[in-house]
Amino acid sequence: MKELFIRFVVGGTVVSFFAVFGDLLKPKSFAGFLGAAPSVALARRSLTVLKDGKAYAQTEARSMIVGAIAFVIYALCVSRLLVRHKL
């Protein structure tokens, strides 16, 4: 029960911080983007360090970085196809 409470507090705080930060940026579409992925990842990292240790958190962080790079490559390819074929 204690771990669930800590997840709620840490996750809620970090998500709220990024949502406010994203709301300050233009265009407003950044608010949703910044309120989701980075904040959840940071909250998860801090909880992983507390529960499983730094070594496991480092492995998980590297996996997230590789996943982010793969997502950027995918997004660039799809956006290029959409512009080229006017879809």
N, C-alpha and C positions, 0 to 999 in steps of 0.2 A: 504494500500500500504506500509505503514511504517513497519507493522508487517512482511509482505512478504520479505522486504529488510533485516530486522534483521534476519529472518530465513535463508535467503540465506548466509549472512555474517557469522553468528555463525556456521551454519552447514558446510559450505565450509571450514572454518578455522579448525574446529575440525576434519573433515574428512581428510583434508590435513595433519594435524599433525600426526594422527594415521597411515596414509599411509606411511609417511616418516619413522616413528618409526618402522612399520612393515617391511619396505624395508631393514632396518638395520639388521634384524634377519635372521637366517638361519633355515629352508629352506625358500625360497622365497614365498611359499604358505601362510605363515603367513601374508604377506603384504595385500592380499585381505581380509583375515579374520579380521585383525585389522583395515583395512580401512573402514569396513562396520558397523558391529553391535555395538561395543562399542562407536564409535564416533557418530553415529546417536543417540544412547541412551543418551549420555551426552548432545548433542545439544538439544535434545527434553526436557531433564530435566531442563536445564537452561531456556528455553523458557516457560515451564510450570510454573516454579516458578515465573517468571516475570508476566505472564498473569493470572494464576489461584491461586497463593499462594503456600506456603510451604506445607500445609496440603494435598492438592490435589496431589502435586508432590510426597509426601511421599507414598500415597496410590498407585500411579502409579508405583513408584519405587519398592514397595513390590511386586506388580503384575509381574513386569519384572523379579525380582529375582526368584519367583516361576516358571515362564515360563522358565527361564534359567536352573533351576534345573531339570525340567521336560525334557527339551531338552537333557541335559547331560545323564540322565537315558535312554532316548530313543536311543541316539547315542551309549551308551555302550552296550545296548541290541542288537542293529542291528549289530554293529561291531563284537560282540561275535558270533552271528549267522552266519555272513559271514565267519568268520575264521573257525568255527566248521564245517560248511557244504561246505566249499571251494567254495563259490559262487563268 
